[in-house]
Amino acid sequence: MPSADVPSTDEERLRQLGYTQVLARRMSAFSNFAVSFTIISVLSGCLTLYGFGMGTGGPAMLIWGWVAVGLMTLVVGLAMAEVCSAYPTSAGLYFWAHRMAPRRSAAAWAWFTGWFNVLGQVAVTAGVDFGAASFLGAYLNLQFGFRVTPGRTIALFGAILLVHAVLNTFGVRIVAFLNDVSVWWHVLGVAVIVGALTFAPDHHQSASFVFTHFVNDTGWHSSLYVGLLSLLVAQYTFTGYDASAHMTEETHDASTAGPRGIVRSIWISWIAGLVLLLGFTFAIQSYAGTLNSATGVPPAQILLDAVGATGGKLLLLVVIGAQLFCGMASVTANSRMIYAFSRDGALPLSRVWHRINPRTRTPTNAVWLAACGALVLGLPYLINSTAYAAVTSIATIGLYIAYVIPTFLRLRQGERFERGPWHLGRWSRPIGLVAVAWVIVITILFMLPQTSPVTAKTFNYAPIAVLAVLGFAATWWLVSARRWFLRPDADKADAAEADPQPL
């Protein structure tokens, strides 16, 4: 049921929220959904961490972990979607926090929500494109004898980020078209791959193996602890759907298209991902051979063993294509978050990052900051063999803290919360409480060590990255930002990075 005073246009609602329409509003509801669905990308998240899951819980946790985490993610997404409907702006999560927090502390809530969101989005971009680089390296090795080393993987990673930054800079309409294509690429890709894995192999694993076989190669002795660690596979995959919120200033009928994009991207990915994981797990021919594959990418070995070298390489290209789509969309969404946050002066050199390209009406400087930030997060792979798992942990922790802060504040508001046209009715409070509790659990969980013994090569540096960003944001807040961030009555002349268009 709509609120009492519903604005007649998207632009009018944006003005009510304190912003002027600057970005081009070209996206349909389907395109908005397509961005989030593409960033979730079951062909990226599920498969890039599949090897991690094989040694951390094995088949049983890959399947049941996916089912459980998918359900909890849907709960988190429903709570987010309700708030998105009330505040459809690319500022997204930190703006929501500012609107719903107590007046005295509203700016602080927004500040830290925004910084967690930036950290998570940059890490997601790093995770997606690093995964694509790993799979591309495996394909090049199979097809051309390309020797994969950490240095070469980082080089491929940098090249993929460069392509995605260039596309988002000069090919704006192409990016929008490719996001729409990506939906069908993922759906048909999953269908083709699972079909091949179902009918091509002469041998399949038993149902008891797929649903009950537990594996622990982590060095830890607690099966419960290892099983909980394995949830990272699914929880990392279910990230990035806040993109639908960040793209609302470019979407028609944003107050309903945005929330629907969030929820639809989650439940469709939940179903597609379960089908994909079942297909790969049933098709494993040799567990040890797959886990220790010479390609370095266990899903690639499953494809090769199941359908042969030629078919396996062709299906691997389908996976790589989906991952490239995912990375491209991630850079898009990441740049919109950076644009919005810097529009309010919250990043160093904000005047640079929120500039709009007059030809494309997109934040091209923010695109390049997103790509460079992702590259920096991936560099520890040169010295740390578990760096990829750490990057995915950083992405999951950063994003889910940012996701749930507005939900927590919405719970505190109670009946004072002014709902948008898309809302949860009487289910709002119980769904919000479950969402907050779940995020607290996974935030603690994914900061813990993932392998034993803990050494320089296996150390989970996620807590260090999170604390470094949090420390920087806290210091800047105390020294300067608390006097001007999101304070229209403050004298922003003293703030070098303040936005000329404050809230």
C-alpha positions in Angstrom: 0.0 0.0 0.0 1.5 3.4 -1.0 2.3 6.1 1.5 -0.1 9.0 1.8 1.9 11.5 -0.2 3.3 9.7 -3.2 5.4 11.8 -5.6 4.3 11.8 -9.2 7.7 11.3 -10.8 11.0 9.6 -9.9 12.7 13.0 -10.2 10.3 14.6 -7.8 10.9 11.9 -5.2 14.6 12.4 -5.6 14.2 16.1 -4.9 12.2 15.3 -1.8 15.2 13.3 -0.6 17.5 16.3 -1.2 19.2 15.5 -4.5 18.8 16.8 -8.1 18.6 14.4 -11.0 22.0 14.3 -12.6 22.5 10.7 -13.8 20.6 9.6 -16.9 17.5 7.6 -16.0 17.6 5.0 -18.7 17.2 1.7 -16.9 14.0 -0.5 -16.9 12.9 -2.6 -13.9 14.4 -5.6 -15.7 17.8 -3.9 -16.2 17.8 -2.9 -12.5 17.2 -6.6 -11.6 19.8 -7.7 -14.2 22.6 -5.7 -12.5 22.1 -7.4 -9.1 21.5 -10.8 -10.6 24.7 -10.5 -12.7 26.7 -9.4 -9.6 25.4 -12.3 -7.5 26.4 -14.6 -10.5 26.2 -18.2 -9.4 28.6 -19.1 -12.2 31.1 -16.8 -10.5 30.7 -17.0 -6.7 29.7 -20.7 -6.5 32.5 -21.9 -8.8 35.3 -19.7 -7.7 35.0 -20.8 -4.1 34.0 -24.4 -5.0 37.5 -25.7 -4.3 37.5 -24.0 -0.9 34.2 -25.7 -0.1 35.5 -29.1 -1.2 38.1 -29.0 1.5 36.0 -27.1 4.1 32.9 -29.2 4.7 32.8 -31.0 1.4 29.7 -32.0 -0.6 27.3 -32.0 2.4 28.1 -28.4 3.3 28.3 -27.2 -0.3 24.6 -28.3 -0.7 23.0 -27.8 2.7 25.1 -24.6 3.3 23.7 -23.2 0.1 20.1 -24.0 1.1 20.5 -22.5 4.6 22.4 -19.4 3.5 20.1 -18.7 0.6 17.1 -18.6 3.0 18.9 -16.3 5.4 20.0 -14.0 2.5 16.4 -13.8 1.3 15.5 -12.5 4.8 18.2 -9.9 4.7 17.2 -8.9 1.2 13.6 -8.5 2.1 14.5 -6.2 5.0 16.7 -4.1 2.7 14.1 -4.0 -0.1 11.5 -2.4 2.2 13.9 0.4 3.1 15.0 0.8 -0.6 11.4 1.5 -1.5 11.2 4.3 1.0 14.5 5.9 -0.1 15.3 5.3 -3.8 18.6 7.0 -4.3 22.0 5.9 -5.5 23.4 6.9 -2.1 21.6 3.8 -0.9 22.6 2.3 2.4 24.3 5.2 4.1 21.6 7.6 3.1 19.0 5.2 4.6 21.0 5.1 7.8 21.1 8.9 7.9 17.4 9.2 7.5 16.4 6.6 10.1 19.1 7.2 12.8 18.5 9.5 15.8 19.1 13.1 14.8 22.2 13.6 17.0 24.0 10.6 15.7 22.5 10.3 12.2 25.6 11.6 10.4 27.9 9.1 12.2 25.6 6.2 11.4 25.6 7.2 7.7 29.4 7.7 7.7 30.3 4.3 9.0 27.6 2.5 6.9 29.0 4.2 3.8 32.6 3.2 4.5 31.6 -0.4 5.1 29.7 -0.4 1.9 32.6 1.0 0.0 35.0 -1.6 1.4 32.6 -4.4 0.6 31.9 -3.3 -2.9 35.6 -2.8 -3.8 36.3 -6.3 -2.3 33.5 -7.8 -4.3 34.9 -6.3 -7.5 38.3 -7.7 -6.5 36.9 -11.1 -5.7 34.9 -11.4 -8.9 37.6 -10.3 -11.3 40.3 -12.3 -9.5 38.1 -15.4 -9.8 37.7 -14.7 -13.5 41.5 -14.3 -13.8 42.0 -17.7 -12.2 39.5 -19.5 -14.5 40.9 -17.7 -17.5 44.4 -18.8 -16.5 43.2 -22.4 -16.3 41.7 -22.2 -19.8 44.8 -20.6 -21.3 46.8 -23.4 -19.6 44.6 -26.1 -21.1 44.4 -24.6 -24.6 47.8 -23.0 -25.0 50.1 -24.4 -22.3 50.1 -21.1 -20.4 52.0 -21.6 -17.2 49.9 -20.2 -14.3 51.9 -18.4 -11.5 50.8 -15.9 -8.9 52.4 -13.1 -10.9 50.6 -14.1 -14.1 47.3 -14.5 -12.3 47.7 -10.9 -11.0 48.6 -9.7 -14.5 45.4 -11.3 -15.9 43.5 -9.8 -12.9 44.8 -6.3 -13.8 44.0 -6.8 -17.5 40.4 -7.8 -16.7 39.9 -4.8 -14.4 41.3 -2.6 -17.1 38.8 -3.9 -19.7 35.9 -3.4 -17.3 37.0 0.1 -16.4 37.3 1.0 -20.1 33.8 -0.4 -20.9 32.2 1.5 -18.0 34.0 4.7 -19.2 33.3 4.6 -22.9 30.7 2.0 -23.5 27.9 3.0 -21.2 25.1 1.8 -23.5 27.0 -1.4 -24.3 27.3 -2.1 -20.5 23.5 -1.7 -20.1 22.9 -4.0 -23.0 25.4 -6.6 -21.7 23.8 -6.5 -18.3 20.5 -7.6 -19.9 22.3 -10.2 -22.0 24.0 -11.5 -18.8 20.7 -12.7 -17.3 20.1 -15.0 -20.2 23.7 -16.0 -20.4 23.6 -17.1 -16.7 20.2 -18.9 -17.0 21.0 -20.7 -20.2 24.6 -21.3 -19.1 23.5 -23.1 -16.0 21.0 -25.1 -18.0 23.6 -26.2 -20.6 26.4 -27.0 -18.1 24.1 -28.9 -15.8 22.6 -30.7 -18.8 26.1 -31.7 -19.9 27.1 -32.9 -16.5 23.9 -34.9 -16.2 24.0 -36.8 -19.4 27.7 -36.9 -20.5 29.5 -38.8 -17.7 29.3 -42.6 -17.5 29.5 -42.4 -13.7 27.8 -40.1 -11.1 28.3 -39.9 -7.3 25.6 -41.3 -5.1 22.9 -39.2 -3.4 24.4 -40.2 0.0 27.8 -38.8 -1.1 26.4 -35.5 -2.3 24.1 -34.9 0.7 26.0 -36.4 3.6 29.7 -36.7 2.8 31.7 -34.3 5.0 35.4 -33.4 4.3 37.8 -31.5 6.5 41.2 -30.6 5.0 41.6 -27.4 7.1 43.7 -28.7 9.9 41.1 -27.8 12.5 39.6 -30.7 14.5 36.1 -29.3 15.1 33.6 -30.4 12.5 31.1 -27.8 13.6 33.7 -25.0 13.2 34.7 -26.2 9.7 31.1 -26.6 8.7 30.4 -23.0 9.7 33.5 -21.8 7.8 32.1 -23.5 4.7 29.2 -21.1 4.7 31.5 -18.5 3.1 31.0 -20.2 -0.3 27.3 -19.4 -0.4 27.4 -16.1 1.6 30.0 -14.6 -0.6 28.0 -15.6 -3.7 25.0 -13.8 -2.3 26.6 -10.4 -2.3 26.2 -7.3 -4.5 22.4 -7.2 -4.7 22.5 -3.7 -3.2 23.4 -2.7 -6.7 19.6 -2.4 -7.4 19.5 0.3 -4.7 22.6 2.1 -6.1 21.1 2.1 -9.6 17.7 3.6 -8.6 18.6 7.1 -9.7 19.0 5.6 -13.2 15.9 3.4 -13.0 12.3 4.2 -14.0 9.7 3.7 -11.2 12.5 3.3 -8.8 10.6 2.9 -5.6 9.2 -0.4 -6.7 11.7 -1.5 -9.4 14.6 -1.2 -6.9 13.2 -3.4 -4.1 11.9 -5.9 -6.6 15.3 -6.1 -8.2 16.9 -6.9 -4.9 14.4 -9.7 -3.9 14.1 -11.2 -7.4 17.9 -11.4 -7.9 18.2 -13.4 -4.6 15.5 -16.0 -5.1 16.3 -16.7 -8.7 20.0 -17.0 -7.9 19.1 -19.3 -4.9 17.4 -21.8 -7.3 19.9 -21.5 -10.1 22.8 -21.9 -7.7 21.4 -25.1 -6.1 20.9 -26.7 -9.5 24.5 -25.7 -10.5 26.0 -27.1 -7.3 24.1 -30.3 -7.6 25.2 -30.7 -11.2 28.9 -30.2 -10.4 28.9 -32.3 -7.2 27.1 -35.3 -8.7 29.5 -35.2 -11.7 32.8 -35.4 -9.6 34.7 -38.4 -11.0 37.7 -38.4 -8.6 37.4 -36.3 -5.4 41.2 -36.2 -4.7 42.0 -35.6 -8.4 39.5 -32.7 -8.6 40.7 -31.1 -5.4 44.4 -31.3 -6.4 43.7 -30.5 -10.1 46.7 -29.4 -12.2 44.6 -26.6 -13.5 44.3 -25.1 -10.0 40.5 -24.8 -10.6 38.5 -27.8 -9.3 35.3 -27.0 -11.3 37.4 -27.0 -14.5 38.7 -30.4 -13.7 35.1 -31.6 -13.1 34.1 -30.4 -16.6 37.1 -32.0 -18.2 36.6 -35.4 -16.5 32.8 -35.3 -17.2 32.6 -34.3 -20.8 36.1 -34.6 -22.2 38.8 -32.0 -23.1 37.0 -30.2 -25.9 33.6 -30.1 -24.3 35.1 -29.2 -20.9 37.0 -26.2 -22.4 33.9 -25.0 -24.2 31.9 -25.1 -21.0 34.7 -23.4 -19.2 34.4 -20.5 -21.6 30.7 -20.2 -20.7 31.7 -19.9 -17.0 34.4 -17.3 -17.8 32.0 -15.3 -19.9 29.5 -15.2 -16.9 32.3 -14.1 -14.6 33.3 -11.3 -17.0 29.7 -10.1 -17.1 29.7 -10.2 -13.3 32.9 -8.2 -12.9 31.7 -5.6 -15.4 28.4 -5.1 -13.5 30.3 -5.0 -10.2 32.4 -2.1 -11.4 29.3 -0.3 -12.5 27.5 -0.6 -9.1 30.7 0.1 -7.2 31.3 3.3 -9.1 27.8 4.5 -8.3 28.3 4.0 -4.6 31.6 5.8 -4.8 30.0 8.6 -6.8 27.2 9.0 -4.2 29.4 8.9 -1.2 31.9 11.4 -2.6 28.9 13.6 -3.6 28.5 14.1 0.1 32.3 14.7 0.6 33.0 11.4 2.3 36.1 10.2 0.3 39.5 11.8 0.0 39.5 13.9 -3.2 35.7 13.7 -3.3 35.6 16.6 -5.9 37.4 14.3 -8.3 35.3 11.1 -7.7 31.9 12.7 -8.1 32.5 14.4 -11.4 30.1 13.4 -14.1 31.3 12.8 -17.7 29.2 15.4 -19.6 29.0 13.1 -22.7 27.9 9.9 -21.0 26.4 11.4 -17.8 28.2 8.7 -15.7 30.8 9.0 -13.0 33.8 7.9 -14.9 36.4 8.9 -12.3 34.6 6.8 -9.8 34.9 3.9 -12.2 38.7 4.0 -12.2 38.9 4.4 -8.4 36.8 1.2 -8.1 39.1 -0.7 -10.4 42.3 0.5 -8.8 41.0 -0.2 -5.3 40.1 -3.8 -6.3 43.6 -4.3 -7.8 45.2 -3.2 -4.5 43.0 -5.7 -2.5 44.1 -8.6 -4.8 47.9 -7.9 -4.6 48.5 -9.9 -1.3 47.9 -13.1 -3.4 51.6 -12.7 -4.5 52.6 -13.7 -1.0 49.5 -15.3 0.6 48.1 -18.5 -0.8 44.7 -18.0 1.0 44.4 -14.4 -0.1 41.4 -15.1 -2.3 39.4 -16.5 0.6 40.4 -13.4 2.6 39.2 -11.1 -0.1 35.8 -12.8 -0.2 35.6 -12.6 3.5 36.3 -8.9 3.4 33.6 -8.4 0.7 31.0 -10.4 2.7 31.8 -8.7 6.1 31.9 -5.2 4.7 28.7 -5.5 2.6 26.6 -7.3 5.2 27.4 -4.9 8.0 26.3 -2.1 5.6 23.2 -4.1 4.6 22.0 -4.6 8.1 22.7 -1.2 9.8 19.7 0.4 8.0 17.5 -2.6 9.0 18.6 -2.2 12.6 17.7 1.5 12.5 14.4 0.7 10.8 13.6 -1.6 13.7 14.4 1.1 16.2 12.0 3.5 14.4 9.1 1.2 14.7 5.8 2.8 13.5 7.6 6.0 12.8 9.2 4.5 9.7 7.5 6.0 6.6 7.0 3.1 4.2 7.4 3.2 0.5 5.0 1.5 -2.0 6.8 -1.8 -1.5 6.8 -3.0 2.1 6.5 -6.1 4.3 3.5 -5.1 6.4 3.3 -7.0 9.7 6.3 -9.2 8.8 8.7 -6.2 8.8 9.8 -6.6 12.5 10.3 -10.4 12.7 12.2 -10.4 9.3 14.3 -7.5 10.5 15.3 -9.2 13.8 16.3 -12.4 12.0 18.4 -10.4 9.5 20.3 -8.5 12.2 21.0 -11.7 14.2 22.3 -13.5 11.1 24.7 -10.7 10.1 26.1 -10.6 13.6 26.9 -14.3 13.3 28.6 -14.2 9.9 30.5 -11.1 10.7 32.3 -12.8 13.6 32.6 -16.1 11.7 34.3 -14.9 8.6 37.0 -13.0 10.5 38.2 -16.3 12.1 41.2 -18.3 10.8 40.3 -20.7 8.0 43.2 -23.1 8.1 45.5 -24.5 10.7 48.3 -23.9 11.5 48.0 -20.2 11.1 51.1 -18.9 9.3 52.0 -15.9 7.1 50.9 -17.8 4.0 47.6 -19.0 5.5 46.6 -16.0 7.7 43.1 -14.6 7.1 43.9 -10.9 6.7 40.2 -9.9 6.5 40.2 -8.5 10.1 43.2 -6.4 9.4 41.7 -4.9 6.2 38.4 -4.3 7.9 40.0 -2.7 11.0 42.3 -0.6 8.8 39.4 0.9 6.9 37.4 1.3 10.1 40.3 3.0 11.8 40.8 5.4 9.0 37.2 6.3 8.8 37.0 6.7 12.6 40.0 9.0 12.7 38.8 11.1 9.8 35.3 11.3 11.5 36.7 12.5 14.8 39.2 14.9 13.3 37.0 16.5 10.7 34.0 14.8 9.1 31.8 15.0 12.2 31.6 18.8 11.7 30.4 18.8 8.1 29.3 15.4 6.8 25.6 15.5 5.9 25.1 18.7 7.8 23.5 21.3 5.6 23.7 23.9 8.2 27.4 23.4 8.7 30.0 25.7 7.2 31.5 23.4 4.6 33.9 26.0 3.3 36.5 24.6 5.7 36.1 21.1 4.4 38.2 20.7 1.2 36.3 17.7 0.0 32.8 18.8 0.8 30.1 18.4 -1.9 28.7 21.6 -3.4 25.3 19.8 -3.5 24.8 18.7 0.2 21.7 17.0 1.5 
